[in-house]
Every structure is written in C-alpha cells, then in structure tokens.
Amino acid sequence: MPGSPLRRHRDRQRRGSVLRLAEHFPQLRVHWVVLSSSTVRAAEARASAERFLRGVRHKEVVIEDFRNSFFPFEGARIKEFFEELKGDVEPDLVLTHTRSDLHQDHRLVCELTWNTFRSHLILEQEIPKYDGDLGAPNLFVPLEQAHCEAKVTNLLECFPSQRDKHWFTRETFMALMRLRGIESSAPSGYAEAFYCRKAVLDLAHHGGSSTAPA
C-alpha cells in the first residue's frame, strides 16, 4: 500500500483493524495522529501506538496538545494543523470519527477530515459512550479472537489513566466487537465496524486495463 492509513484524535475502538492491517501488510506506511494530550496521555498514546504498530516498518506518530473538550473553540488552529498535514501525507485510507459522534471534539475532527481529504477513502469509527450515539455502521472488518484479545489487553495496559472511567473495561470493548460480529456473520463471532459514506470503485484501472469486460 503506497500511501498512509491515517488515524485521528483519541481513538481506542478501531485498533483491532489496525492489528490486522499491520499483520498482513508489513510494508504499510502509517501516520498516527493524536490531537489532544497531557504529558501523561502523550506517553500513553506513544506506548499504545508502538504496540499496535509493532512490525510496521514505516510509521510516524504525531501528538498535539489542543485543549481537550474545547475543539470547537480552537477550530481555526486545528484547521491550520489539518492544512499542514494535507501537504505532508497522501493517504490511501483515513480513519476518523463519525459525523454523528456526540462528543464535540470528535465531531469537529470528522468535519475537518472531510474538508481536508476530499479524494480519499474515509472510514468513520464508532465509540461507545454515555451519550448513546451508536448507530448502524455499514462496513465490517472480521477479527480473529487473538486480535480481539490483543487489542483489549493493549488498551487496558497502555492507558492506566483511564481505568477509573466506568466504560473503560474489557467487557465494553469485547461486547461491541461481539455485536458487530453478529451483524456481519464474522467467522470468529467478532468484528469492528465503520461508516463508509462515500467510496469510488475505479474499474477502469483494475488490472491495468481500461477496457470494459465483455
């Protein structure tokens, strides 16, 4: 894959898919972006990225310190960051938050992702939370049991600052993957899910031929 799968903000839900990508495509180039952090959270984010990207030869982890929960009020600065980022990467795949996410920071990140990367495949992730904004995603990535266990173990070990959160439990992470596994008939019973709002199927370039099949 010549480009860079690009990650955004503080995602902890889609990392099983990242484990699968890293496993099957060691030549992957990953640009991993965290937009908000404290000193403690930055160290956690780096430790997490190292675990999930183990085996990936080309990776860059970028950690910013925009004020948590105040993204809508820092929009101009964050927009400038996105514009700079656009000049640095040309991704094949962008992973971001969903536009229906009720967390204001996540929602702004999604809006700026679509503003910035207009000719790229963008997949939007879901995050369970108190607000109850889960929906019906339409793209699923089946996971093996080993991917699920590795994801959950890495999350729980890499983010000790989150252990007092009532949602930050093994049961939460496994339950969502199990639910999406049911919806996608995943062989293992587990999957991660995304919203794919727009995709272009370029048949003309498949196999290097521009001739339509007979």
C-alpha positions as CSV (number, residue, x, y, z in Angstrom):
1,M,0.0,0.0,0.0
2,P,1.9,3.1,-1.2
3,G,0.0,5.7,0.9
4,S,-0.6,6.1,4.6
5,P,-3.5,4.9,6.7
6,L,-4.1,8.0,8.8
7,R,-5.5,8.0,12.3
8,R,-7.2,10.8,14.2
9,H,-7.6,12.1,17.7
10,R,-8.1,9.7,20.6
11,D,-9.5,6.5,19.0
12,R,-9.4,3.3,21.1
13,Q,-12.1,1.4,19.2
14,R,-10.7,0.6,15.8
15,R,-7.4,-0.9,16.8
16,G,-8.3,-4.5,16.0
17,S,-8.4,-3.5,12.4
18,V,-5.1,-1.8,12.7
19,L,-3.6,-5.0,14.1
20,R,-4.9,-6.9,11.1
21,L,-3.5,-4.4,8.6
22,A,-0.1,-4.4,10.3
23,E,-0.1,-8.2,10.3
24,H,-1.0,-8.6,6.6
25,F,0.8,-5.5,5.2
26,P,4.2,-5.1,6.9
27,Q,5.2,-2.6,4.2
28,L,2.4,-0.3,5.4
29,R,3.1,3.4,6.0
30,V,1.1,4.7,9.0
31,H,0.7,8.3,10.0
32,W,-0.8,8.1,13.5
33,V,-2.3,11.4,14.8
34,V,-3.4,12.3,18.3
35,L,-4.7,15.8,18.6
36,S,-5.1,16.3,22.3
37,S,-2.9,15.1,25.2
38,S,-1.3,15.9,28.5
39,T,2.1,14.8,29.5
40,V,0.7,11.5,30.9
41,R,-1.7,10.9,28.0
42,A,1.1,11.6,25.4
43,A,3.3,8.9,27.0
44,E,0.3,6.5,26.9
45,A,-0.5,7.3,23.3
46,R,3.1,6.6,22.2
47,A,3.2,3.3,24.1
48,S,-0.1,2.3,22.6
49,A,1.0,3.2,19.0
50,E,4.2,1.2,19.4
51,R,2.2,-1.9,20.5
52,F,-0.4,-1.6,17.8
53,L,2.1,-0.8,15.0
54,R,4.6,-3.4,16.0
55,G,6.1,-4.9,12.9
56,V,5.1,-1.9,10.7
57,R,8.3,-0.6,9.1
58,H,7.2,2.9,8.2
59,K,5.3,4.8,10.9
60,E,5.1,8.3,12.3
61,V,3.3,9.2,15.5
62,V,2.2,12.8,15.8
63,I,0.9,14.1,19.2
64,E,-0.5,17.5,19.6
65,D,-1.8,19.4,22.6
66,F,-5.0,21.1,21.6
67,R,-7.2,21.7,24.6
68,N,-9.4,18.7,25.4
69,S,-13.2,19.3,25.1
70,F,-12.6,22.7,23.6
71,F,-12.0,21.8,20.0
72,P,-15.0,23.8,18.6
73,F,-13.4,26.9,20.2
74,E,-10.0,26.1,18.8
75,G,-11.3,25.4,15.4
76,A,-9.0,27.9,13.5
77,R,-5.8,26.4,15.0
78,I,-6.9,22.9,14.4
79,K,-7.9,23.7,10.8
80,E,-4.4,25.1,10.2
81,F,-2.9,21.9,11.5
82,F,-5.1,19.9,9.1
83,E,-3.9,22.1,6.2
84,E,-0.3,21.5,7.1
85,L,-1.0,17.7,7.4
86,K,-2.5,17.7,3.9
87,G,0.8,18.7,2.5
88,D,2.7,16.0,4.3
89,V,0.7,12.9,3.6
90,E,-1.2,11.3,0.7
91,P,-3.2,8.5,2.4
92,D,-4.9,5.6,0.8
93,L,-7.1,5.2,3.8
94,V,-8.2,7.7,6.5
95,L,-9.7,6.5,9.8
96,T,-11.6,9.2,11.7
97,H,-14.6,9.8,14.0
98,T,-18.2,9.6,12.8
99,R,-20.1,12.8,12.0
100,S,-22.9,11.8,14.3
101,D,-20.5,11.4,17.3
102,L,-22.0,13.5,20.2
103,H,-18.5,14.4,21.6
104,Q,-17.8,17.9,20.3
105,D,-14.1,17.2,19.7
106,H,-14.7,14.1,17.7
107,R,-17.4,15.7,15.6
108,L,-15.1,18.6,14.6
109,V,-12.3,16.2,13.7
110,C,-14.7,14.4,11.4
111,E,-15.7,17.6,9.7
112,L,-12.2,18.7,9.2
113,T,-11.2,15.3,7.9
114,W,-13.8,15.5,5.1
115,N,-12.8,19.1,4.4
116,T,-9.2,18.2,4.0
117,F,-9.1,14.7,2.4
118,R,-11.6,15.0,-0.5
119,S,-10.3,12.4,-2.8
120,H,-9.5,9.6,-0.3
121,L,-11.3,6.7,1.2
122,I,-12.5,7.7,4.7
123,L,-13.9,5.3,7.2
124,E,-15.6,6.6,10.3
125,Q,-15.4,4.8,13.6
126,E,-17.9,4.4,16.4
127,I,-17.1,4.9,20.1
128,P,-19.5,3.7,22.9
129,K,-20.2,6.4,25.5
130,Y,-22.7,7.7,28.0
131,D,-24.4,9.9,25.3
132,G,-25.6,6.8,23.5
133,D,-24.8,7.7,19.9
134,L,-24.1,4.2,18.4
135,G,-25.8,3.6,15.1
136,A,-25.9,1.1,12.2
137,P,-22.5,1.1,10.5
138,N,-22.3,-0.4,7.1
139,L,-18.7,-1.7,6.7
140,F,-17.3,-4.5,8.8
141,V,-13.8,-6.0,9.4
142,P,-13.9,-9.5,10.8
143,L,-11.4,-10.2,13.6
144,E,-9.9,-13.3,14.9
145,Q,-10.2,-14.0,18.7
146,A,-6.5,-13.3,19.0
147,H,-6.8,-9.8,17.5
148,C,-9.6,-9.0,20.0
149,E,-7.7,-10.2,23.0
150,A,-4.5,-8.4,21.9
151,K,-6.5,-5.2,21.3
152,V,-8.2,-5.2,24.7
153,T,-5.0,-6.2,26.6
154,N,-3.0,-3.4,24.9
155,L,-5.7,-0.8,25.7
156,L,-6.0,-1.8,29.3
157,E,-2.3,-1.9,29.9
158,C,-1.4,1.2,27.9
159,F,-4.0,3.6,29.3
160,P,-3.8,3.4,33.1
161,S,-5.1,6.9,33.4
162,Q,-8.5,5.8,32.1
163,R,-9.1,2.9,34.5
164,D,-11.4,5.0,36.7
165,K,-13.8,5.5,33.7
166,H,-16.9,3.3,34.0
167,W,-16.8,2.5,30.3
168,F,-13.1,1.6,30.2
169,T,-13.5,-2.2,30.7
170,R,-12.7,-5.4,28.9
171,E,-16.4,-6.1,28.8
172,T,-17.2,-2.9,26.9
173,F,-14.6,-3.5,24.2
174,M,-15.4,-7.1,23.7
175,A,-19.2,-6.6,23.7
176,L,-19.1,-4.1,20.9
177,M,-16.9,-6.3,18.8
178,R,-19.2,-9.3,19.5
179,L,-22.3,-7.3,18.5
180,R,-20.7,-6.2,15.2
181,G,-19.5,-9.8,14.7
182,I,-23.1,-11.0,14.9
183,E,-24.3,-8.3,12.4
184,S,-21.6,-9.3,9.9
185,S,-21.7,-13.1,10.4
186,A,-18.0,-13.0,11.2
187,P,-16.5,-16.5,11.3
188,S,-15.0,-15.9,14.8
189,G,-18.1,-14.0,16.0
190,Y,-16.2,-10.8,16.4
191,A,-15.7,-7.7,14.1
192,E,-15.1,-4.0,14.1
193,A,-17.4,-1.7,12.2
194,F,-17.2,1.6,10.3
195,Y,-19.4,4.1,8.4
196,C,-18.4,4.3,4.8
197,R,-20.2,7.3,3.5
198,K,-18.6,7.6,0.1
199,A,-16.4,5.2,-2.0
200,V,-15.3,5.2,-5.6
201,L,-14.9,1.9,-7.4
202,D,-12.5,2.6,-10.2
203,L,-12.9,-0.4,-12.5
204,A,-11.0,1.3,-15.4
205,H,-7.7,0.9,-13.6
206,H,-8.3,-2.7,-12.3
207,G,-5.5,-4.9,-13.7
208,G,-4.1,-2.1,-15.7
209,S,-6.8,-2.2,-18.4
210,S,-9.2,0.5,-19.3
211,T,-11.3,-1.9,-21.4
212,A,-14.7,-2.8,-20.0
213,P,-15.4,-6.5,-19.6
214,A,-17.4,-8.3,-22.3
